[in-house]
Amino acid sequence: MTKVTLKIFAVIEFIAKRGGAGVLPNDLVKALGLNQATCIRILKELVSLGYLEQISRQHGYVIGPMAHWLARTARYKKDLLALAEPLVAELARREKQSVLIASLHEGRRTILCHHNFNPAVHPEVDAPWYEDQYLTATGQVLLAYAESAVREAVLKRQGPPKLGPWKGLSSLAALERECERIRKAGFVAMEGALTGLFITAFPLFHEGAVEAAIGMSVPLAEARGARAAHFTAALRDCAARINRERNPASSVG
């Protein structure tokens, strides 16, 4: 990807994250390290294409109609979500916990849907993706079932895990062994690093490959003893149902 392309996307992403608040060119120059002339040129081009809108010289730029239109035209992995999201919402409501589905995009964890009925849980789900594969149950599941080249790229980009149960894995070989253990078990269940949560996750299959993972987060105080097994079993049943209905001709899951 060219440097110019990276700068264009950085501008769009920065303005989108402001949630409708206007962004001035100087904000972008300072935050992104852009040249003033380059920044102005990018803004003008994005306005002309409809991806940005200039409110005024005093209030700056917001996301434009083309970006909103693109967001409405199709939902990412809509076929999976049409089937799975009602089941996710049902499970979260019944167990009064936080349940989500995540997928891997370019080695990064992307939240596809999230339903939370526990006011004590506050997961971050508002960014396009997260570099938290080592620390999250869905992230670990997704890495475990990804191709080895994906794990190698993540390890190169992020370095070895510094926190959580994978702390100390300093090589690709060590990471591969841990992922093999997860594939044999078929799921992850652990105490989340620094979160005070019990987290568990299972893979979701489609056409012989893992396309996403379903995960649940529960405060540790609510997951003592047999309760942890209860929540894991509830999530396993939901994952199995999604897998059966998503893959009616197979028996994965």
C-alpha positions in Angstrom: 0.0 0.0 0.0 1.4 3.4 -1.0 2.2 6.1 1.6 -0.5 8.4 0.1 -3.1 5.7 0.4 -2.2 5.1 4.0 -2.5 8.8 4.7 -5.9 9.0 3.1 -7.3 6.1 5.1 -5.7 7.5 8.3 -7.6 10.8 7.7 -10.9 9.0 7.2 -10.4 6.8 10.2 -9.4 9.7 12.5 -12.5 11.7 11.5 -14.8 8.7 11.7 -13.7 8.1 15.3 -14.7 11.6 16.4 -18.3 10.5 16.2 -19.7 13.5 14.3 -17.5 16.1 16.0 -15.8 18.4 13.5 -12.1 17.9 12.8 -9.9 20.8 11.8 -6.9 20.4 9.4 -4.5 21.3 12.2 -6.0 18.4 14.3 -5.0 16.0 11.5 -1.6 17.6 11.0 -0.7 17.2 14.7 -2.3 13.8 15.3 -1.1 12.1 12.1 2.1 14.0 11.4 0.9 15.2 8.0 2.3 18.0 6.0 -0.1 20.9 6.0 -0.4 21.1 2.2 -0.8 17.3 1.9 -3.5 17.3 4.5 -5.5 20.1 2.7 -5.2 18.3 -0.6 -6.4 15.0 0.9 -9.3 16.8 2.6 -10.4 18.5 -0.7 -10.2 15.2 -2.6 -12.3 13.3 0.0 -14.9 16.1 0.1 -15.2 16.1 -3.7 -15.7 12.3 -3.7 -18.3 12.6 -0.9 -16.4 10.7 1.8 -16.0 13.8 3.9 -18.1 17.0 4.4 -16.8 20.4 5.4 -19.2 21.8 8.0 -17.5 25.2 7.9 -14.0 26.7 8.1 -14.5 27.1 11.9 -15.8 23.6 12.6 -13.9 21.5 10.1 -14.8 18.2 8.6 -17.1 15.2 9.3 -17.8 11.9 7.6 -19.7 12.5 4.3 -22.6 10.9 2.5 -20.6 8.4 0.5 -19.0 6.9 3.6 -22.5 6.6 5.2 -23.9 5.1 2.1 -21.2 2.5 1.9 -21.8 1.5 5.5 -25.5 0.9 4.8 -25.2 -1.1 1.6 -24.0 -4.3 3.1 -23.2 -5.7 6.5 -19.9 -7.5 7.0 -20.4 -11.3 7.0 -24.2 -10.7 6.8 -25.0 -14.3 6.1 -23.4 -15.5 9.3 -25.0 -12.7 11.3 -28.5 -13.2 9.9 -28.4 -16.7 11.5 -26.2 -16.2 14.5 -27.0 -12.8 16.0 -30.5 -13.7 17.2 -29.0 -16.7 19.0 -26.2 -14.5 20.5 -28.8 -12.0 21.8 -30.9 -14.9 23.2 -27.9 -16.4 25.0 -26.8 -13.0 26.4 -30.3 -12.3 27.7 -30.8 -15.7 29.2 -27.5 -15.9 31.0 -27.4 -12.1 31.7 -23.8 -11.8 30.3 -21.8 -10.3 27.5 -21.7 -12.4 24.3 -20.1 -11.5 21.0 -18.9 -12.9 17.7 -15.6 -11.9 16.3 -13.6 -12.7 13.1 -10.1 -12.3 11.9 -9.3 -9.7 9.3 -5.6 -9.4 8.2 -4.7 -11.0 11.5 -6.7 -8.5 13.6 -9.8 -9.2 15.6 -13.0 -7.6 14.3 -16.2 -7.6 16.4 -19.2 -8.6 14.2 -21.9 -8.3 16.8 -22.2 -7.9 20.6 -25.0 -8.2 23.1 -24.5 -7.4 26.8 -26.9 -7.9 29.6 -24.5 -7.6 32.5 -23.9 -4.0 33.7 -20.7 -5.0 35.4 -19.1 -5.9 32.1 -17.8 -3.1 29.8 -16.0 -4.7 26.8 -14.6 -2.4 24.1 -16.4 -3.1 20.8 -16.4 0.3 19.0 -13.2 0.1 17.0 -12.9 -1.5 13.5 -10.5 -4.0 14.9 -8.3 -4.9 17.8 -4.7 -6.1 18.2 -5.7 -8.2 21.3 -5.6 -11.7 19.9 -3.2 -12.9 22.6 -5.4 -11.7 25.5 -9.0 -12.5 24.4 -10.6 -15.9 24.2 -12.1 -15.2 20.7 -8.7 -13.9 19.6 -6.9 -17.0 20.8 -9.5 -19.3 19.1 -9.2 -17.3 15.8 -5.4 -17.4 15.9 -5.4 -21.1 16.7 -7.5 -22.0 13.6 -5.9 -19.5 11.2 -3.2 -20.4 8.8 0.4 -20.5 10.2 1.3 -17.6 8.0 -1.3 -15.5 9.8 0.2 -16.4 13.2 3.7 -15.6 12.0 2.6 -12.2 10.7 0.9 -11.4 14.0 4.0 -12.4 16.0 6.2 -10.3 13.8 3.9 -7.3 14.0 3.1 -7.4 17.7 6.1 -9.3 19.1 5.8 -12.0 21.8 2.8 -11.8 24.3 3.7 -9.6 27.2 0.6 -10.3 29.3 -1.9 -13.1 30.0 -1.7 -16.9 29.7 0.6 -16.7 26.6 3.2 -14.5 28.4 6.6 -16.0 27.7 5.8 -17.5 24.3 8.9 -16.1 22.6 8.9 -18.0 19.3 6.6 -19.1 16.5 7.2 -22.7 17.5 5.9 -22.0 21.0 2.9 -20.2 19.7 2.2 -23.0 17.3 2.2 -25.5 20.2 -0.3 -23.5 22.1 -2.6 -23.1 19.1 -2.4 -26.9 18.5 -3.5 -27.4 22.2 -6.5 -25.1 21.6 -7.5 -26.9 18.4 -7.4 -30.3 20.2 -9.5 -28.9 23.0 -11.9 -27.2 20.6 -12.3 -24.1 22.8 -10.7 -21.6 25.2 -11.8 -20.9 28.8 -9.6 -18.8 31.0 -9.3 -15.8 33.3 -8.9 -12.7 31.3 -5.6 -10.8 31.8 -6.2 -7.7 33.9 -10.0 -7.7 33.3 -11.4 -9.6 36.3 -13.4 -11.7 33.9 -13.9 -15.3 33.1 -13.8 -15.6 29.3 -14.6 -18.5 27.0 -14.9 -18.9 23.2 -15.6 -21.5 20.6 -15.0 -21.6 16.8 -17.7 -21.1 14.2 -17.3 -23.0 11.0 -18.4 -22.6 7.4 -17.4 -24.7 4.5 -14.8 -26.6 6.4 -13.0 -23.5 7.8 -13.4 -21.3 10.9 -15.0 -18.0 9.8 -15.5 -16.5 13.3 -15.5 -17.2 17.0 -18.2 -16.8 19.6 -17.2 -15.6 23.1 -18.7 -14.9 26.5 -17.3 -12.6 29.3 -18.4 -13.2 32.9 -17.3 -11.4 36.1 -15.1 -13.8 38.0 -17.3 -13.4 41.1 -20.2 -14.9 39.0 -18.1 -17.7 37.5 -16.8 -19.5 40.6 -16.6 -23.3 40.7 -19.3 -25.0 38.7 -20.7 -21.7 37.4 -17.7 -21.5 35.0 -18.5 -24.9 33.6 -22.2 -23.8 33.3 -21.3 -20.7 31.2 -18.9 -22.7 29.0 -21.5 -25.3 28.4 -24.1 -22.7 27.5 -21.7 -21.1 25.0 -20.8 -24.5 23.6 -24.5 -25.3 23.0 -25.0 -22.0 21.2 -21.9 -22.5 19.0 -23.0 -26.0 18.2 -26.4 -24.8 17.1 -24.9 -22.1 14.9 -22.6 -24.6 13.4 -25.4 -27.1 12.7 -27.6 -24.5 11.1 -24.8 -22.8 9.2 -23.5 -26.2 7.9 -26.5 -28.5 7.5 -24.7 -31.1 5.5 -21.9 -31.6 8.0 -21.3 -32.3 11.6 -18.7 -29.7 12.6 -18.6 -28.0 15.9 
